[in-house]
Amino acid sequence: MNILIQNGLVIDPASGFQQQTDVAIQKGHVLSIGTVHEHFSPDQTIDASGMVVMPGLVDACARLGEPGHEHEGMLTTELSAAVSGGVTSVICPPDTQPVLDEPGLVEMLQFRAARLQLARVFPLGALTRGLSGESLTAMAELTLAGCVGFSQAEEAMTQTQTLQRAMQYAATYGYVVWMRPQDAFLGKGVAASGPLATRLGLSGVPVAAETIALHTLIDTMRSTGARVHVCRLSSAAGVELVRQAKAEGLAITADVSIHHIHFTDNDVGYFDTRARLTPPLRQSRDRDALRQGLADGTIDVLVSDHTPVEGDAKDLPFAQAQPGATALEMLLSATLKWAEQSGVPWMRALQVVTSAPAALLGTAGEGLGRLEVGSPADICIYDPAAQWQVTPDELLSQSKHTPFAFDMNGSQMPARVQTTLVGGKVAFQA
């Protein structure tokens, strides 16, 4: 199908390209930007006057409900939520039920996602069988099935010997290990250690739970040469350790969630379970360090950390409530809001949700997160002048729980997606 997008402000954050012009799409790829060939005949024309035309967002952490958590979210609802937020590719962790530790499970997930013709899905395979932390999975077979890396999801590694062997194997074959740094014993609390957790009587998670695990990861990287992506940093001390590892030349990248650059532990309020997240929200100094780390490139990627949770699992006392929040539909707006509040140029800010996460995919992500001639026509068209308030009932995700639904003194979210194309096909239109 031939599509012509006219009169939009076309941007490619990776290259810095910015021009009001037209984009011609043919056979699922960008045919031209600017001058349209006289023989090009569009089947559909999209008027993007007043809109920004940019690469589709790549979300490096989004749980989709299937398999095993269909009561919390399904591929249909969560991928519909993704494209409504301009997200055209998602990387999903392996903590499904059953765990993504067998090639057949990975192939089935990708098959079901492809049939929907919504966002692209890139699974992470389990690093150890059943995420038990004991025996390694068949990484080569999982890679052939479509896995783009290997992760323990939320399960901490208690056996450092297993971690070392996993990283040795991954380094040998060029696989990337994705790890959220958490100590298995210190990380069992439900809120960040500090005055608020003490006042509310909530069990705390100290910063050391993150930094001890980071020290272990970084030391193991030195001995194995493995590439590691650190998932969802939460502390100022963690940011500094990643900064030092990068200065040393280690092959380390990192991400942070939209929640942790916008909220602090004070947003727990009076036990509001919408702020029950993993890792827990920390103090203002940590949020500020995370924002700065994202701005200066210490943190490479901003993720939604979309984790749908059913209503009954949130309607419990804070310590018993299930952690997680819906976030796919807020990724673009949260990114631009951070840029505005932190004084980061908006083109630079959009890199952390387009080309930077696409780079984590390796060859599987070739051309994604960019808007240039020949790239896949994964495109987000949004209204930069729009302002909106997050209203849970209007979200497309099956889960409606999000801290962005806080009143926040009546503050508005910037930008609203109008059209999303995936592979040259319209996947969402407002």
Secondary structure, 3 states (H helix, E strand, C coil): CCEEEEEEEEEECCCCEEEEEEEEEECCEEEEECCCCCCCCCCEEEECCCCEEEECEEECCECCCCCCCCCCCCHHHHHHHHHHCCEEEEEECCCCCCCCCCHHHHHHHHHHHHHHCCCEEEECEECEHHHCCCCECCHHHHHHHCCCCEECCCCCCCCHHHHHHHHHHHHHHCCEEEECCCCCCCCCCCEECCHHHHHHCCCEECCHHHHHHHHHHHHHHHHHCCEEEECCCCCHHHHHHHHHHHHHCCCEEEEEECCCCCCCHHHHCCCCHHHCCCCCCCCHHHHHHHHHHHHHCCCCEEECCECCCCHHHHCCCHHHCCCCECCHHHHHHHHHHHHHHHCCCHHHHHHCCCHHHHHCCHHHHCCCCCCCCCCECCEEEEEEEEEECCCHHHCCCCCCCCHHHCCHHHCCEEEEEEEEEECCEEEEEC
